[in-house]
Amino acid sequence: MLDWTPNTNHTGLYVARDNGFFEKHGLDVEIIQPGQDGADAMVASGDAAFGVSYQESVTMARIAGVPIVSIAAVIQHNTSGFASPKAKGIDSPKKFEGQRYGGWGAPVEESVIDALMQADGGDVSKVDIMSIGDSDFFAAVERDIDFAWIYYAWTGVEAELRGEELNMVYLTDYSDKLDYYTPVLVTNEEQIKSDPETVKAFAAGAAEGYQFTIDNPEDAAEVLIKAEPDLNADLVRASQKWLSPKYRDDAPRWGEQKLSIWENYANWMFDHGLLEGKLEAEKAFTNEFLPE
């Protein structure tokens, strides 16, 4: 189960399904979009065997006693940041002061903005933080807000195609602890315990799908376009070209996760009052199912 509408974060899964990599490992995989409850709840309950999530969500779920586990990092480093039209001149966190931020209403948003602003000598109380749900970024910054949190691989690349210049303030430029895994592939503890062979087969198929996408971004983009014809084909192609080198990046293999990344972000969340307890980070993820 996906975390969102189909995009290039998911290309490797479509490639694994449509190029026969899952089938080679004995799996018949159906890719579905999330319902109201989202992928985490469906995976936790066993209604979906696997899902796409992200480190923050897995961390919060585990603190709440929800037994989901990350089995692979889709992208090795955090490519998200705060974007604004270049004409607004918001090219550093300090310049968030006096501006309107449009988000989805999660407590983590103000905490992240605050952390970046403190690192740059700014004051978060001078930012007008509002919830705009899943409004279109380009319409929102024209009408209601000054900056928003985006994933460059999709919205940033779309801006390039539209000829709209953006200022990007990346999280990782201001805090190592905000270099977390987003997205990740998840399953639940029961499946790991009762059917590890299926987990291993899924991870192997996904790894082959993403490795193909790394090696062949143009061909992989066409797989996603064919599978999801409602997507903007030009955006998929351009986004795939930008994102493919970032799936594995500097990791020894696609999907590999580090304990330090899980510990750092969980500690950051705890320190900022976003978690009610400490995460047992070593139980939140595993590399054991990734192919060597």
C-alpha positions in Angstrom: 0.0 0.0 0.0 1.3 3.4 -1.0 1.6 6.4 1.3 0.2 8.9 -1.2 -0.8 9.2 -4.8 1.7 7.4 -7.1 4.9 9.3 -7.8 8.6 8.7 -8.4 9.2 7.6 -4.8 7.3 4.5 -5.9 8.8 3.8 -9.3 10.9 0.9 -8.1 7.8 -0.9 -6.8 6.0 -0.5 -10.1 9.1 -1.7 -12.0 9.4 -4.7 -9.6 5.7 -5.6 -10.3 5.6 -4.9 -14.1 9.1 -6.2 -15.0 8.5 -9.4 -13.2 11.0 -9.0 -10.3 8.3 -9.7 -7.6 7.0 -12.7 -9.7 10.5 -14.1 -10.0 10.6 -14.2 -6.2 7.2 -16.0 -6.1 5.1 -13.0 -5.2 1.9 -11.6 -6.8 1.9 -8.0 -5.7 -1.0 -5.6 -6.0 -0.1 -1.9 -5.6 -3.0 0.1 -4.0 -3.4 3.7 -2.8 -4.0 4.4 0.8 -7.5 4.8 2.2 -8.6 7.1 5.0 -6.6 5.3 7.6 -3.3 5.3 5.7 -0.8 2.6 5.0 0.6 2.3 8.6 -2.7 1.2 10.1 -3.4 -1.2 7.3 0.0 -2.8 7.6 -0.1 -2.9 11.4 -3.5 -4.8 11.2 -2.3 -7.1 8.5 -4.8 -5.9 6.0 -1.8 -4.9 3.8 1.3 -7.0 3.9 3.6 -4.2 3.1 3.4 -0.4 2.9 5.2 2.8 2.1 5.7 5.0 5.2 8.4 7.3 6.6 10.7 7.4 9.6 8.8 9.9 11.6 5.5 8.0 11.2 7.1 4.6 12.1 8.7 6.2 15.2 5.4 7.7 16.4 3.6 4.4 15.7 6.1 2.4 17.7 6.0 4.7 20.7 2.2 4.2 20.6 2.7 0.4 20.6 1.9 -0.1 16.9 4.2 -3.0 15.7 5.4 -1.8 12.3 9.0 -2.2 11.2 10.9 -0.5 8.4 12.6 -3.0 6.1 14.2 -0.6 3.6 14.9 3.0 3.0 13.6 4.1 -0.4 15.8 7.2 -0.5 19.0 7.4 1.4 18.9 11.1 2.5 16.1 13.6 3.2 15.4 15.6 0.0 12.7 17.8 1.6 12.9 21.4 2.4 11.0 24.7 2.6 10.2 26.2 -0.8 9.1 29.7 -1.8 9.0 31.6 -5.0 12.4 33.3 -5.6 10.8 36.7 -5.8 9.8 36.5 -2.1 13.5 36.5 -1.1 13.1 33.7 1.5 16.5 32.1 1.1 17.4 31.3 4.8 15.4 30.2 7.9 15.9 33.7 9.5 13.9 35.1 6.6 10.9 33.0 7.6 10.1 35.8 10.0 7.1 37.8 9.0 6.0 35.2 6.5 3.1 32.8 6.2 3.8 29.1 6.3 1.2 26.7 4.8 1.3 23.1 6.1 -0.9 20.1 6.9 -1.3 20.9 10.6 1.2 18.5 12.3 3.0 19.5 15.5 6.4 18.4 13.9 6.1 21.3 11.4 6.5 24.1 13.9 9.3 22.1 15.7 11.3 21.7 12.5 10.8 25.4 11.5 11.8 26.4 15.0 15.0 24.2 14.9 16.1 25.7 11.5 15.3 29.2 12.6 17.2 28.9 15.9 20.2 27.6 13.9 20.0 30.7 11.8 19.2 33.3 14.5 15.5 33.5 13.8 12.3 33.5 16.0 9.5 31.1 15.1 6.9 33.2 17.0 7.2 35.7 14.1 6.0 33.1 11.6 2.3 32.9 10.7 1.8 29.1 10.6 -1.5 27.9 9.0 -2.9 24.6 7.8 -3.7 24.4 4.1 -4.2 20.6 3.9 -3.1 19.1 0.6 -3.6 22.3 -1.4 -1.6 22.7 -4.6 1.7 24.4 -3.7 1.7 26.7 -6.8 -1.8 28.0 -6.2 -1.2 28.4 -2.5 2.0 30.5 -2.8 0.2 32.8 -5.3 -2.8 33.3 -3.1 -2.5 32.4 0.6 1.0 31.6 1.8 4.7 32.5 1.4 6.4 29.2 1.8 5.7 25.5 2.3 7.4 22.2 3.0 8.0 20.2 -0.2 9.8 17.2 -1.6 12.1 18.6 -4.3 11.9 15.4 -6.5 8.3 16.2 -7.3 7.2 19.7 -6.5 10.7 21.2 -7.0 11.1 19.5 -10.4 7.6 20.6 -11.3 8.6 24.2 -10.7 11.6 23.7 -13.0 9.3 22.5 -15.7 6.9 25.4 -15.2 9.8 27.9 -15.4 9.1 29.1 -11.8 12.3 29.7 -9.8 12.2 28.6 -6.2 14.4 29.3 -3.1 14.9 26.0 -1.2 15.9 25.8 2.4 16.8 22.1 2.9 16.4 20.6 6.4 19.8 18.8 6.1 21.6 22.1 5.5 20.8 23.1 9.1 20.6 19.9 11.1 22.2 16.4 10.7 19.4 15.0 13.0 16.8 16.0 10.3 18.5 13.7 7.7 15.9 11.0 8.3 14.6 8.3 6.0 11.6 9.3 3.9 10.0 7.2 2.6 10.6 3.7 3.9 9.0 0.3 3.2 7.3 -1.3 6.2 5.8 -4.5 7.3 4.6 -5.7 10.7 6.3 -7.7 13.4 3.9 -10.6 13.1 4.7 -11.1 9.4 8.5 -11.0 10.1 8.0 -13.6 12.8 5.6 -15.9 11.0 6.6 -15.5 7.4 10.1 -14.2 7.0 10.5 -15.8 3.6 7.8 -13.6 2.1 9.4 -10.5 3.7 12.7 -11.5 2.2 11.1 -12.1 -1.2 9.4 -8.7 -1.2 12.6 -6.9 -0.1 14.5 -8.7 -2.9 12.0 -7.8 -5.6 11.8 -4.2 -4.4 15.6 -4.0 -4.4 15.8 -5.2 -8.0 13.1 -2.8 -9.0 14.9 0.2 -7.4 18.3 -0.9 -8.7 16.8 -1.1 -12.2 15.3 2.4 -11.7 18.8 3.7 -10.6 20.4 2.2 -13.6 17.7 3.0 -16.1 15.8 6.1 -15.1 14.3 6.7 -18.5 12.9 3.2 -18.9 11.7 3.1 -15.3 9.8 6.4 -15.8 8.0 4.8 -18.8 6.9 1.9 -16.6 5.3 4.3 -14.1 3.7 6.4 -16.8 2.2 3.3 -18.4 0.9 2.0 -15.1 -0.5 5.4 -14.0 -1.5 7.2 -17.2 -3.2 10.1 -15.2 0.2 11.3 -14.1 2.0 14.2 -15.9 4.4 12.2 -18.1 6.9 15.1 -18.5 7.0 15.5 -14.7 7.5 11.8 -14.2 10.4 11.7 -16.7 12.1 14.8 -15.2 11.5 13.8 -11.6 12.9 10.3 -12.3 16.1 11.7 -13.8 16.6 13.9 -10.7 15.7 11.2 -8.1 17.3 8.0 -9.5 20.8 8.8 -8.2 19.4 9.6 -4.8 17.8 6.3 -4.0 21.0 4.6 -3.0 23.4 7.6 -3.0 26.3 6.8 -0.7 24.9 3.6 0.9 26.6 0.3 0.3 23.4 -1.0 -1.2 19.9 0.2 -1.9 17.6 0.2 1.1 20.3 0.1 3.8 19.4 1.9 7.1 21.7 3.1 9.9 20.9 2.8 13.6 22.4 6.3 14.1 19.8 7.9 11.7 17.0 6.3 13.6 18.4 7.2 17.0 19.3 10.8 16.1 15.8 11.7 14.7 14.0 9.9 17.6 16.1 11.8 20.1 15.4 15.0 18.2 11.7 14.3 18.3 11.8 13.5 22.0 13.8 16.6 22.8 11.2 18.7 21.0 8.2 17.2 22.9 6.9 15.2 19.9 7.3 11.8 21.5 6.0 10.6 24.9 8.7 8.1 25.3 12.1 7.0 24.1 12.2 4.9 20.9 13.9 1.4 20.9 15.5 2.3 17.6 17.0 -1.1 17.0 13.5 -2.6 16.9 12.1 0.0 14.5 14.0 -1.1 11.5 16.0 -4.1 10.1 18.4 -4.6 7.2 18.2 -8.4 7.5 15.9 -9.0 4.5 17.8 -6.9 2.0 19.8 -8.9 -0.6 23.5 -8.9 -0.1 
